[in-house]
Amino acid sequence: MTAALTTAQLTQEHRPTLDQALEAIRTRAYWSPHPEHPKAYGGEGQSGRPSLSVAEGQAAFEALRGRRIELDQPGTDGWTGSEVSPFGVEMGMEYPHPDLDVLLPAMRAGMPAWREAGPETRAMVCLEILARIGARSHEFAQAVMHTSGQAYMMAFQAGGPHAQDRGLEAVAYAFAEQTRTPGAADWSKPQGKRDPLRLRKTFTAVPRGIALLIGCNTFPTWNGYPGLFASLATGNPVLVKPHPQAVLPLALTVQVAREVLTEAGFSPDLVALAAERPDEGIAKVLAVRPEIRVIDYTGSTAFGDWLETHARQAQVFTEKAGVNTVVIDSTDDYQGMLANLAFSLSLYSGQMCTTPQNLLIPRGGITTDAGPKTYDEVVADLAAAVDGLLGDDARASALLGAIVGPRVQERLEAAPGLGAVALASRTVTHPDFPGATVRTPLMVKADGARKFWEGADADAPYLSECFGPVSFAVAVDSTQDAVALLRRTTRDKGAMTVGAYTSSPEAERLIEEACLEECAQLSLNLTGGVYVNQTAAFSDFHGSGGNPSANATLCDGAFVAGRFRMIEVRRPAE
């Protein structure tokens, strides 16, 4: 196979970007090569690489509707597709359905050449894939929007540049871990008066085998790219199994990856798609096949636990569910706190694994720069802040997006039965998509007295995740009790994020100590334009891997190191 893309060409273009990414993960400073402003795209763009404008991206998406997404991968035994846009737009795409007994051997056949290419070449190919995806960010934004229900700006940023950042971050960690050991070494052991013992040793990063990426509905690219690129950069073929309602963004990703691999002289079957028929449950079948040696999963706790228990032949990385908590002890910026929390509760209708759920507020009230506030005043003021933020339907739609599926809506409809409603949910009419289901957040008051949650059989609704636009204003006896409840929910159910507001050094110490001991990522006193449910690639760790919400972190060395093994060959030195 003649390569249209040589390693030298790829290295000349992408090695500076990799070097900057390596520096960024070392320093944890802000950096991104992917512009997050929509107007940065169109024409030549900042990198000189042609990119799609907003209008061109929408046109590209429209051209895909009602069509088969051709991937030319082996083992296609039919076509399938069942996506329904949360915005009411007809989709109609179909995707190749795989015969696994044909596809998996074809994927394995490409491994030797990909392994022998080495960490740097693999990294350069991955960066070319990301660059081509980046040039089509507005097309991918449409795909993410109409499968996840994210509003366009969020679909563009989170599904485009921010997802690409996470993919690049994974490549940087993969490169760093694989090159920590030299490729070769001369070994000499002195033997006194005798000649020394001499060996020539070579060290090769050897991939584990085929990696299975099980995609999620809400953030198909943002959550999918870390595992995809971590596995590919460490030499593993990747089989992408998207969520049945969010196939398009990952199918387009697979299409780009296969194109680049072919042009670089490698087998395109190193990346393939496994779209499933309705109710087929192909993920369970794939997860226990002996060819599958790495699994990345984002989704429900039940299936994540099943994977960790049953997929014993694979290295399993899971991001599941948790009970995200905010402790409100006191604040020096009451209005800033309310505005920040209102935005955090509203963004994407609370359909983020990092959205706060439990707001723990002392029943005796809190101290603020605006004077003392009772529990009822804090709750009422926060409800008013949400109402003010979402009062205009057009603005609300741009922030809320659409409800992603019926289960979220069912939880929202049932929430008023869980307690006194402090903030009622209302229906919003989307100005551009009248078929979209758009709802504002709902907040329920709850009693956080110890007698309701100390026992092992406590069944208070706030002790479990209620995914979607539902939060609980939990009255607690004291900040100490709030910290104890935080510990309980994080230890038992997990937490992707923890937030806290306090002007007390002692309270801050208690909260920080609890998060360190329970392994939860903490955000303190956020009152400006940074929110507890947002993380920045190259700097912030998403999840900790240390509590039940996730067994891995996006990204760190542990996230990539288990995807390969260093194999040594020793020979007598000549």
C-alpha positions in Angstrom: 0.0 0.0 0.0 1.4 3.4 -1.0 0.9 6.0 1.6 -0.4 9.4 0.5 0.6 10.8 3.9 4.2 10.1 4.9 5.4 10.0 8.5 7.7 12.9 7.7 4.8 15.1 6.5 2.6 14.2 9.5 5.5 14.9 11.9 6.3 18.3 10.3 2.7 19.4 10.7 1.7 17.8 14.0 4.8 17.3 16.2 4.8 21.0 17.4 1.1 20.5 18.6 2.1 17.2 20.4 5.0 19.0 22.1 2.7 21.8 23.3 0.1 19.2 24.6 2.9 17.4 26.5 3.9 20.7 28.0 0.3 21.6 28.9 -0.3 18.3 30.8 2.9 18.9 32.7 2.2 22.5 33.7 -1.7 22.2 33.9 -1.8 25.7 32.4 -4.6 26.8 30.0 -4.0 25.8 26.4 -6.0 24.7 23.4 -5.2 24.4 19.7 -8.9 24.2 18.9 -10.7 27.6 18.7 -14.0 27.5 20.6 -15.6 30.5 18.8 -17.8 29.5 15.9 -16.5 32.4 13.7 -13.0 31.0 13.8 -14.1 28.4 11.3 -14.7 28.8 7.6 -12.2 29.3 4.7 -8.6 28.6 5.6 -9.0 29.1 9.4 -6.2 29.8 11.8 -4.1 26.7 10.8 -4.4 27.2 7.1 -6.4 24.0 6.8 -9.8 24.6 5.1 -12.7 24.3 7.5 -16.5 24.5 7.3 -18.4 27.6 8.3 -21.6 27.5 10.3 -23.7 27.5 7.1 -21.5 24.9 5.4 -21.6 22.6 8.4 -25.4 22.8 8.5 -25.5 22.0 4.7 -23.2 19.1 5.2 -25.5 17.7 7.9 -28.6 18.2 5.8 -26.9 16.3 3.0 -26.5 13.3 5.4 -30.2 13.0 6.4 -32.0 10.1 5.0 -28.8 8.5 3.6 -26.6 5.5 4.4 -23.3 6.4 6.0 -20.9 4.3 3.9 -17.8 3.1 5.8 -16.6 0.3 3.4 -15.7 -2.0 6.4 -15.7 -5.8 6.1 -18.4 -8.0 7.5 -21.4 -5.7 6.8 -24.5 -7.9 6.8 -27.2 -5.3 6.7 -28.1 -1.7 7.6 -29.6 -0.2 10.7 -30.6 3.2 12.2 -33.2 4.4 14.6 -32.0 7.9 15.7 -34.7 10.4 16.6 -33.7 14.1 17.0 -34.7 15.5 20.3 -35.5 18.7 18.3 -38.0 16.9 16.2 -35.9 16.9 13.0 -36.2 13.8 10.9 -32.9 11.9 10.7 -33.2 8.8 8.6 -29.5 7.8 8.5 -28.6 4.2 8.2 -25.3 2.5 9.3 -23.6 -0.7 8.5 -24.5 -3.6 10.8 -21.5 -5.9 11.5 -20.9 -9.6 11.2 -18.5 -9.7 14.2 -16.9 -13.0 13.1 -15.8 -11.2 9.9 -15.1 -7.8 11.3 -13.0 -8.6 14.4 -10.4 -10.8 12.6 -10.0 -8.0 10.0 -9.4 -5.5 12.8 -6.7 -7.8 14.4 -5.0 -8.2 11.0 -4.0 -4.6 11.0 -2.3 -4.7 14.4 1.2 -5.8 13.6 2.0 -2.9 11.2 0.3 -0.4 13.6 2.4 -1.8 16.5 5.6 -1.6 14.5 4.9 2.0 13.5 5.8 3.1 17.1 4.3 5.7 19.5 5.3 8.8 17.5 3.9 7.7 14.2 0.7 6.6 15.9 0.4 9.9 17.6 0.9 11.8 14.4 -1.8 9.8 12.6 -4.2 10.4 15.6 -3.5 14.2 15.4 -4.3 14.1 11.7 -7.6 12.5 12.4 -8.3 15.1 15.0 -7.3 17.9 12.6 -9.7 16.7 10.0 -12.5 16.4 12.5 -11.7 19.9 13.7 -12.1 21.3 10.2 -15.6 19.9 10.2 -16.5 21.1 13.7 -19.7 22.8 12.6 -20.9 19.6 10.8 -20.1 17.6 13.9 -21.9 20.1 16.0 -25.1 19.5 14.0 -24.7 15.8 14.5 -24.1 16.1 18.2 -27.0 18.6 18.6 -29.6 16.4 16.8 -28.6 13.2 18.7 -28.0 14.5 22.2 -30.4 17.5 22.5 -27.7 19.9 23.3 -28.3 23.5 22.2 -26.2 24.5 19.2 -23.5 26.5 21.0 -22.9 23.8 23.5 -23.0 21.0 20.8 -20.4 23.0 18.9 -18.1 23.7 21.8 -18.4 20.5 23.9 -19.0 18.2 20.9 -16.3 19.9 18.8 -13.2 21.8 20.1 -13.5 20.6 23.7 -14.0 17.0 22.6 -11.0 17.3 20.3 -9.0 18.8 23.2 -9.8 15.7 25.2 -8.8 13.4 22.4 -5.5 15.2 22.0 -4.9 15.1 25.7 -5.3 11.3 25.6 -2.8 11.1 22.8 -0.3 13.2 24.8 -0.6 10.9 27.8 -0.4 7.8 25.6 2.8 9.2 24.0 4.3 10.1 27.3 3.7 6.8 28.9 4.9 4.7 25.9 8.2 6.8 25.6 8.9 6.8 29.3 11.0 3.6 28.6 13.7 3.9 25.9 13.3 1.9 22.7 16.7 0.2 23.2 19.5 0.1 25.8 23.0 -1.4 26.1 23.4 -3.2 29.3 26.7 -4.0 30.9 27.3 -5.7 34.3 30.9 -5.7 35.7 32.3 -9.1 36.6 35.5 -8.1 38.3 38.6 -9.5 36.5 36.4 -11.2 34.0 34.8 -9.6 31.0 31.6 -7.8 31.8 28.2 -9.3 30.9 26.8 -7.4 27.9 23.3 -7.4 26.5 21.4 -5.4 23.9 17.9 -4.9 25.0 14.9 -3.6 23.0 11.6 -2.4 24.5 8.4 -2.3 22.5 5.0 -1.0 23.6 2.7 -3.8 22.7 -1.1 -3.2 22.6 -3.5 -5.4 24.5 -5.9 -6.1 21.6 -9.1 -4.8 20.2 -10.6 -1.9 22.3 -14.4 -1.5 22.5 -15.8 2.0 22.9 -19.4 2.0 24.2 -20.7 5.5 23.5 -23.2 7.5 25.4 -26.3 9.5 24.3 -25.6 12.8 25.9 -21.9 13.5 25.0 -21.0 11.0 22.3 -17.7 12.8 21.2 -16.6 14.5 24.5 -16.9 11.2 26.4 -15.9 9.0 23.5 -12.8 10.6 22.2 -10.5 10.1 25.3 -10.9 6.3 25.2 -10.9 6.1 21.4 -7.6 8.0 21.0 -6.0 6.6 24.1 -6.5 3.1 22.6 -5.5 3.9 19.1 -2.4 5.8 20.1 -1.2 2.9 22.2 -1.6 0.5 19.2 -5.0 -1.0 19.8 -7.7 -1.3 17.1 -10.9 0.4 18.2 -14.4 -0.9 17.6 -16.9 1.9 18.2 -20.3 0.8 19.5 -22.4 4.0 19.7 -25.6 4.6 21.7 -28.4 3.7 19.3 -29.8 7.3 19.6 -26.4 8.9 19.0 -24.7 7.1 16.2 -24.0 9.9 13.7 -21.2 11.8 15.5 -19.2 8.6 16.1 -19.9 7.2 12.7 -18.5 10.4 11.1 -15.5 10.0 13.5 -15.0 6.4 12.3 -15.3 7.6 8.7 -12.6 10.2 9.1 -10.3 7.8 11.0 -10.5 5.1 8.3 -9.8 7.7 5.6 -6.6 8.9 7.4 -5.4 5.4 8.3 -5.7 4.4 4.6 -3.8 7.5 3.4 -1.1 6.9 6.0 -0.6 3.3 4.7 -2.3 1.4 7.5 -5.3 -0.8 7.6 -8.5 1.3 7.8 -10.0 -1.6 9.8 -8.0 -0.4 12.8 -11.1 1.7 13.5 -14.6 0.3 12.8 -18.3 0.9 13.7 -20.6 -1.5 15.4 -24.1 -0.1 15.0 -26.8 -2.2 16.5 -30.4 -3.1 15.5 -33.2 -2.0 17.9 -33.0 -3.9 21.2 -30.1 -6.1 19.9 -27.9 -5.5 23.0 -24.7 -6.0 21.1 -22.6 -4.3 23.8 -23.1 -7.3 26.1 -22.2 -9.7 23.4 -19.0 -7.8 22.4 -17.9 -7.1 26.0 -17.2 -10.8 26.8 -15.7 -11.8 23.5 -12.0 -12.9 23.9 -10.8 -10.5 21.2 -12.0 -7.5 23.2 -9.2 -6.5 25.6 -10.0 -2.9 26.5 -13.4 -1.4 27.1 -14.4 2.3 27.6 -17.9 2.9 28.8 -20.0 5.9 29.8 -23.5 5.4 31.0 -25.7 3.8 33.8 -24.2 2.4 36.9 -26.0 -0.9 36.4 -24.3 -1.7 33.1 -21.0 -0.3 34.2 -21.1 -2.6 37.2 -22.0 -5.5 34.9 -19.0 -4.7 32.7 -16.6 -4.5 35.6 -17.9 -7.9 36.9 -18.2 -9.9 33.7 -15.7 -8.5 31.1 -12.8 -10.2 33.0 -10.7 -10.6 29.9 -10.6 -6.8 29.3 -9.2 -3.7 31.0 -12.4 -1.9 31.7 -12.7 1.9 32.1 -16.1 3.2 33.3 -17.8 6.5 33.9 -21.1 5.8 35.6 -23.5 7.8 37.8 -23.1 9.7 41.0 -24.7 12.1 43.4 -23.1 15.5 42.9 -23.3 17.8 45.9 -22.8 21.4 46.7 -22.3 22.4 50.4 -23.5 26.0 51.1 -22.0 27.2 54.3 -21.5 30.9 53.7 -20.4 33.3 51.0 -18.8 36.7 50.4 -20.6 37.0 47.1 -24.2 36.0 47.5 -25.5 37.2 44.1 -22.5 35.7 42.4 -23.1 32.4 44.1 -26.8 32.4 43.1 -26.0 33.3 39.5 -23.3 30.6 39.2 -25.5 27.9 40.7 -28.5 28.9 38.6 -26.4 28.5 35.4 -25.0 25.2 36.6 -28.4 23.8 37.3 -29.8 24.9 34.0 -27.0 24.1 31.5 -28.2 21.4 29.1 -31.3 20.8 31.3 -29.1 19.2 34.0 -28.3 16.3 31.6 -24.6 16.3 32.5 -22.8 13.8 34.7 -21.3 16.8 36.5 -24.5 18.8 37.2 -25.1 19.5 40.9 -28.0 17.6 42.4 -27.9 18.0 46.2 -27.6 21.5 47.6 -26.9 21.1 51.3 -28.0 24.2 53.3 -28.0 24.6 57.1 -31.5 24.9 58.3 -30.5 27.7 60.6 -29.3 29.7 57.5 -26.0 31.1 56.3 -24.0 34.3 56.5 -23.4 36.3 53.4 -22.2 39.7 52.2 -25.9 40.6 51.9 -26.6 39.8 55.5 -27.8 36.5 57.1 -30.1 34.4 55.0 -32.4 31.7 56.2 -32.7 28.3 54.5 -36.0 29.3 53.0 -34.5 32.6 51.7 -31.5 30.9 50.1 -33.9 28.4 48.3 -36.3 31.1 47.2 -33.5 33.4 46.0 -31.9 30.5 44.0 -35.3 29.7 42.5 -35.7 33.3 41.5 -32.2 33.3 40.0 -33.1 30.3 37.8 -36.4 32.0 36.8 -34.6 35.2 35.9 -32.0 33.4 33.9 -34.6 31.4 31.9 -37.4 34.0 31.7 -37.0 34.5 28.0 -37.8 31.5 25.9 -35.2 32.1 23.3 -32.5 32.5 25.8 -33.7 29.6 27.8 -33.7 27.4 24.7 -30.1 28.3 23.9 -29.1 27.3 27.4 -31.4 24.3 28.1 -31.3 22.4 24.8 -33.9 19.7 24.6 -34.8 16.7 26.9 -32.7 13.9 25.5 -35.2 11.0 26.0 -38.4 9.8 27.7 -36.7 8.5 30.8 -35.4 12.0 31.7 -38.9 13.4 31.2 -40.4 10.7 33.3 -38.1 11.5 36.2 -38.9 15.2 35.8 -42.7 14.5 35.8 -42.4 12.3 38.9 -40.2 14.7 40.9 -43.0 16.8 42.4 -44.0 13.7 44.3 -40.7 13.6 46.1 -41.3 16.7 48.3 -42.3 20.3 48.5 -41.6 22.0 45.2 -39.4 25.1 45.6 -39.0 25.7 41.9 -41.5 24.4 39.4 -40.6 23.3 35.9 -42.2 24.9 33.0 -42.5 24.1 29.3 -40.5 26.3 27.0 -41.4 26.7 23.3 -38.3 26.5 21.2 -38.2 29.4 18.6 -36.6 27.2 15.9 -37.7 23.7 16.7 -41.4 23.5 17.8 -41.1 19.7 18.1 -38.5 19.9 20.8 -39.3 19.1 24.4 -37.7 21.9 26.5 -38.2 22.1 30.2 -36.8 24.3 32.9 -35.2 22.8 36.1 -37.2 21.7 39.1 -36.1 22.0 42.7 -37.5 20.0 45.6 -37.1 20.8 49.3 -35.8 17.9 51.4 -35.1 17.1 55.0 -31.5 16.1 55.6 -31.9 15.2 59.3 -29.5 12.4 60.2 -32.4 10.0 61.1 -33.3 10.0 57.4 -29.9 9.1 56.0 -27.7 7.6 58.7 -29.2 4.1 58.4 -28.1 1.6 55.8 -31.7 1.2 54.6 -32.4 5.0 54.2 -34.4 5.6 51.0 -34.5 9.4 50.8 -34.7 10.3 47.1 -31.7 12.6 47.3 -29.5 9.7 48.2 -29.5 8.4 44.7 -28.9 10.0 41.3 -31.9 11.6 39.6 -30.4 12.3 36.2 -31.9 15.4 34.5 -33.2 18.8 35.5 -34.1 17.9 39.1 -32.2 19.1 42.2 -32.8 18.9 46.0 -32.4 21.7 48.4 -31.5 19.6 51.5 -31.9 21.2 54.9 -29.2 20.0 57.3 -28.6 20.7 61.0 -25.1 22.1 60.5 -22.2 22.4 58.1 -20.6 19.5 59.9 -23.7 17.4 59.1 -23.5 18.6 55.5 -20.0 17.3 55.3 -21.0 14.0 56.8 -23.8 13.7 54.3 -21.4 14.6 51.5 -19.1 11.8 52.7 -22.0 9.3 52.8 -23.3 9.9 49.3 -19.8 10.1 47.8 -18.7 6.9 49.4 -21.9 5.0 48.6 -23.0 6.4 45.3 -20.0 8.4 44.0 -19.7 11.9 42.8 -18.2 13.3 39.6 -18.1 16.8 41.1 -18.4 18.5 44.5 -19.0 22.2 45.0 -18.8 24.3 48.1 -19.4 27.9 49.2 -17.8 29.1 52.4 -16.0 32.1 53.9 -14.9 30.0 56.9 -11.3 28.6 56.8 -12.5 25.8 59.2 -15.4 24.8 57.0 -13.2 24.9 53.9 -10.7 22.6 55.7 -13.5 20.1 56.6 -14.9 20.1 53.1 -11.5 19.8 51.4 -10.5 17.0 53.7 -13.7 15.1 53.0 -13.1 15.3 49.2 -9.5 14.2 49.6 -10.5 11.2 51.6 -13.5 10.3 49.5 -11.6 11.0 46.2 -14.0 13.6 44.7 -13.0 16.6 42.6 -13.8 19.9 44.5 -14.7 23.4 43.2 -14.7 26.1 45.9 -16.5 29.4 45.8 -17.2 29.6 42.1 -19.0 32.9 41.4 -17.8 34.0 38.0 -17.7 32.4 34.5 -16.3 29.0 35.6 -18.9 26.4 36.7 -18.7 23.2 38.7 -20.0 21.1 35.8 -17.3 22.2 33.3 -13.8 20.9 33.1 -10.9 22.1 30.9 -8.7 19.5 29.1 -5.0 19.5 29.8 -5.7 21.0 33.2 -8.8 19.6 35.0 -9.3 16.0 35.8 -12.8 14.7 34.9 -13.8 12.2 37.6 -11.3 10.8 40.0 -11.4 7.0 39.6 -11.5 6.8 43.4 -15.3 6.7 44.1 -18.2 4.7 42.7 -19.1 7.2 40.0 -16.1 6.2 37.8 -13.1 3.9 38.0 -10.9 6.1 35.8 -10.0 9.8 35.3 -10.0 11.7 32.0 -7.1 12.0 31.6 -4.1 10.8 33.5 -1.3 8.2 33.1 -3.4 5.4 34.6 -6.0 6.0 31.9 -3.6 5.0 29.1 -0.9 2.8 30.7 -3.1 -0.3 31.0 -3.8 -0.3 27.3 -0.3 -1.6 26.4 2.5 -3.6 27.9 6.2 -3.1 27.5 7.8 -6.2 26.0 11.5 -6.7 26.2 13.8 -8.7 23.9 17.4 -9.4 25.2 20.3 -10.4 23.0 24.0 -10.7 23.6 25.7 -7.5 22.6 27.9 -7.7 19.6 
